[in-house]
């Protein structure tokens, strides 16, 4: 079957038809094999690290090539209108307004712009979690240093595998002080696989803001890169003040693309650091202007449309189904510790674990010999880590479990 025939097959059978919100069990209604064939994957490799820098589906690759040809022919024809289309697509997908979305090349740049532009006084602090990505913490630290403020790193749970929403909310409530200007959290932690209860954290931050002036308001900043397109939720409706995410991971967007959504209620608290790409709105100003790889930037819309045709709840359900299969398989193995919650409400597509007698790096190397790609988390304890994307299969999960099982005998 050729590429064109595969796409015709998907469209003709309705597998990529636009659908309303569906039940979680609807993941079974899609031909995931047909979806997988839309990606250029190494057929000899079990790749459980797609969340790092994802493969692009056919229509995203086609969009990149199409924009590239148009830019080569006459770039002036594309410099108006296309950015708005991308903003509208992301706004619809995240539950926000197009004019509140800024474009950035990745999550790190987005966080750096947000913290660096935050109106921060020397008597204030930025509060982060010890499980946030090192670059998230560094972005906050650099901003605090420039303002003469400080960062404080707290622990929001004793054990990621046994964490609860109440524990996280209680610890966060106790950690916020009148000087806390922003709380930074990670929607789905790449260090543990734990899915932070953003809405519960937002309620805690809202409580802390009662009676505060706008200049003292505590902002909730969410690194959402491993939740966007992996969790069936609207980031802009979770109560967060700022949501930052690259689109080149679970959304399968073009490489080097990302977004920042800013709640318009706090837009005046973040000062742009760089000239903006466009004048769509004050909360879109943090995005850096200048010239970009526009063929990638404009093709983000195709990535959003691909997910919308599959159905976000179907995608999230498939990711959860595979992650649960992997966690359940690990749970019965001697000497294996799973550090990601079993509860789907507190997890998503990342599963972190370790095997007695093996380092994370050693396990990666051993499985690589079997043509199985996993990764480690770049943190104090580099757990072995698996990501279950919609391009993966139950058979790949079972094969990986079998190889891990052979190491525990």
N, C-alpha and C positions, 0 to 999 in steps of 0.2 A: 504494500500500500504506500503510495507516495505521500509527501507532506501535504500537498493540496487535498488529496483524497482523505487523509486523516482529518484535516480540518473540516472538510465537507461532512465527514462522518459524524464528527462531534456536533456540528451545527444541525445536521439533518436529523439526528436522533434526539435533539433537544438537550444534550448533555451540557451545552454551553448557553442554553436559553436563559434569558433573564427571568429569575424566579423570585417570589416573595420570600419572606423569612420562613424557614422550614424547621421541623423538629430535628433534634440531634440525630435520631435514627436515620434521617434521610441521607446520611453519608453513604449508606448502602445502595442508594438509588443511582449513583453515578458509576460509570465504567472508568474506574481509576486507571486501568491499563491504558485506555485511550488517552486519558489526561497525561499520563506519564510519557506517552509517545510524542507529545508536543514539545518535549525538552530534548536537547542534545546531550544525553548522558553517556558515560562510559559503560557499555553493557557488561563489562567484566568486573566492574567495581560496585560494591555495596557502599553507597555514599550516605552516611548518616551525619554528615557535616555540612549539609546544604545551607544551613542557617548562617554560615560564615560569610560567604559571598556567593549568592545563589545563582544557579543556572537560570536563564531566561526562557520562557515559553516562546513558541514560534511567532505569535503575533507581536510580542514585544521586540523580538529580533527584527521582524519585518518592519515594525514602526521605526526603529532606529535607522534601518537602511533607507526607508522611504524619506525620512526627514533629512538624512545625509545627502541624498540625491537632490532634494529640493533646495537645500542650502548651497550645494555646489552650483546649481543652475541659477539661482537668484536669491541670495540670503535676505534681501530686503523684504521679499514677499512674506517671510515667516516671522518677522520681528514684532509683529503686532497680532494679538489675539490668541496665539497658542499658549502663552503663559496663563492667561485667564482660564483657558479650557482645563489646564492641569490643576489649577487652584480649585476650580469647580468640582472636578472629579475627586480630588482629595477631600474637599470640604464635605461632599456628599458621603464619601466612604467613612470619614471619621466622625460625622455628626456635627460638624462645625460649619462656619461660614467661610466662603472662599476668600473674603477679604481679610480674614484673620490668620491666614496661612502664609508663612514665609518659606522660601526655598533655600535649602542649604545642601552642600555636597555629602554630608554624613552626620551621624549623631554627635560625634565629638565636636565638630565645628558648631553645630546647633547649640549644644550645651555651653560651649565657650562664649558664644554670642549672647546667650541669655544671661548667664552669670556675670559676664563682663559688662553688660549693659544695665544690669539691675542697679537701681538707685540704692546704694549701700553705704551706711555710715560707719565710722570707726567704732562706735559703741554697739554695733549689731554683729550677728553671727549667721553663718550658714550651717545647717544641721544636715548631715548625711548619714547613711548606713554603712557599716563595715562590709557589706556585701555589694555595694555599688561598684561599678567598673572603675578601675584605677584612673582612667581618663575622665570619668565623671567627677571623681574627687579632685583630680588635678585642675580641671576647669574651674571648680569652685574655689580651690586654694589660691589659684592665680588671681582670681577676681578679688578675693578677700584681702590678699596681700597688697594689691594696688590701693584698696580703700582703707587699709590699716585696720580692717576688721579681722575676724577669726573664723576658722571652720572648726566644727566639733563633729566627731564621728561616734555614733552610738550603735548599740546592738538591739535589734528589734525582736529577736527571738533567741531562745536558748538552743534549739535544735531545728534546722530547716525541715526535716522530715516530720517532726511532731508539732510544728508551729500551727497556731490557730489565729483566726481573725481577731478574737478578743485579746490574745496575748500581744499581738502586734499593735493593735490600737491602744492598749493600756500602756505599753512601753513608750510609744510615740507621745502619748498625752503627757507622760511624766518627763519626757525629754525636752519638750518645747518650753522655752522661757520667754519672758517679755522681750528679750533681745533677739529672738530668733526671727530673722528676716525671710528665710526660705528654708523649706524642707525638701531635700532631694531624695527621691526613691526610684527604684527600678521596677517596672511593671512585671517583667519575668526575668529573674536574676540568672545571668549566664554562669554565675558561680555555684548556684545550688539547684536551679530549676524551679525554685519557689516563685509562685505567682502572687505578687503583693496585692492585698485587697485595697485597691486604690480608692474605692468609694468610702470604705471605713476610714482610711487615712484622711480623706478629704473632709469627712465629718469632724474628725479630731482637729484639723487645722481650722475649720470654720468656727469651732468652739473657742479656740485660742484667739481668734480674731475679733471676738465680741468686745466692743468698746475701743478697739484700736483705730488710730487714724490711718489714712491711706499710706502715709509714709512709714508707718510701723507695721503695716499689714504683713502677715506671714504668707508667703506664696508656696504652693505645692508644685514642685517641678518634677515631672515624670520622664525618665528615660524609658521610652516605650518601644525600643527597637525590636525586642523579642516577643512583643505582644501584638504589634500591628500585623494584621492578617493571620495571626495564629490564635487569637482570642476573639470570640464573637461578642464584641462590645463596641460602643461608640466612645473613643477616647475623649472627645470634646464634651461628653455628657457624664463623665465620671466624677466631676467636681474638681478636677485638676485645674490649676491656673495656667500651666504651661505643659505642653506635650511635645516631646522631641523624638524623632525616629528617622533612621535611614529607611529608604524604600527598597534597597537592594538585598534584603534578606528574605523574610517570610512573604513579602508582597511580590517577590520575583521581579522587582523593578530594575531598570538599567543601572549599571554600576556607577557609583559616584553621584547618587541622587538621594535627597532626604528632605524633611519638612520640619517646621516648627509651627505649632498651633498655639496662639496666645489668647487667653480669655480677654475679651475687650474691656472687662471691668478693671483689669490690671495693666492694660496696654501702656498707660502713662507712667508706669513704674519701670519700664525697660527702655533705655535710651539706645537708639541705633549706634553701633560702633563704626559702621561702614556705609558708604553710599548704597542705596537700595537698588534692586533690579527694576522695580516699578512702583507706581504710586497707587496701588489697589486699595490701601487703607493703612492707618497708623500701625496696626498690629502686624502688618506684613512688611514693615520697614526693616526689621532686623536682618532679613535676608540680604546677603552681599550682592552688589550689582556687578557691573563689568561683563565681560564676555565669558561664556561657559561652553561646555560641550552640549550645545543646544539639541543635537539629535538625540542625546540621552535624556536630557531634561524634558523635552516635549513628549517622549515616549512613555513617561510615567503614566499618562492617561491610559495607555493600552494595558499596562499592568493592572490598574484599578479595574478596568472593564473586564479583563480576564477573570479576576476574582469575583466580580459581581455576577458574571454569567454562571460561574460554578455555584455561587451562593456562599456567603460568609459563614453561615451556620454549618453548612455541609463541610466546608474546608476545616473549620475548627473541630467539628465532630470527628473527621477523619484523622486529624493530628492527634486528638485525644485518644481515639481508638488505638492507634499504633503505639503511643506513649504508654498507655495502660497495659497493652500486651507486653511491652518490654519490661515495665516495672513488675508486673505479675510474674513474669518469667524469672527475673532476678531474685524476687522475694524468696523463692524456694531453694536458692543455691547456697551451700555452706560457704562461709567466709566472704560473702558479698554483703556490703552495706549500701543501701540506697539512701541518698541524702535529699531526694526530691519527694515532696508529699505525695502519698497515694491518692489523696483527694483531688479529683479533677478541678474542683473549685479553687484550689490553691496551687495549681500547676498548669502547664500548657504543653509545649512540644519539646522541652529540654529535660533530659533525665541525667542527673549526676550520681555517680556511684564509685565505689572502689572495691578492689578484690584483694583479699589478704595475701601478702607476699609479693604484690605487684605495685609498682608506682603507676601513676596515671600515664606518664610518658612511656613507661615500659609496656603497658597494656596497649597503647596506641601503636607502638612498634610491632608487637606480636600480632595484632589483628591486621596490620598493614601487610604482613607476610601472607595473610589469607585473602588479600584484596578486599578488606573491610576498612572503611575510613571512619574513624571516630576522632575525637579531639580531647584536649584537656582544657580546663578552665585556668586562665592566667591570674590566679589568686594565690593567697598565702598557702592554701592547700590545693594543689592542682588535681582535683578529682577527674576521673575519666568522665567523658560527656558524650551523650548521643542526642541528636535532634531528629525527630520524626516528622518529615515533611510529607506533603501529599504526593510527592514523586516516589516515595518509598512504598514497600509492599509488606504484607504480613510475612511472606516467605523470607524477606531480607531480615526482618526482626528475628524470626526463628533461627535462621542460619547464624546470626550474630550471637544469640543466646547459646546455641550449641557450642560455638567456639569458646565462649566464656566458661561454659560448663566444663569443658575439657580441661581448663586451667585450674579448676577447683577440686579435681579428683585427687 
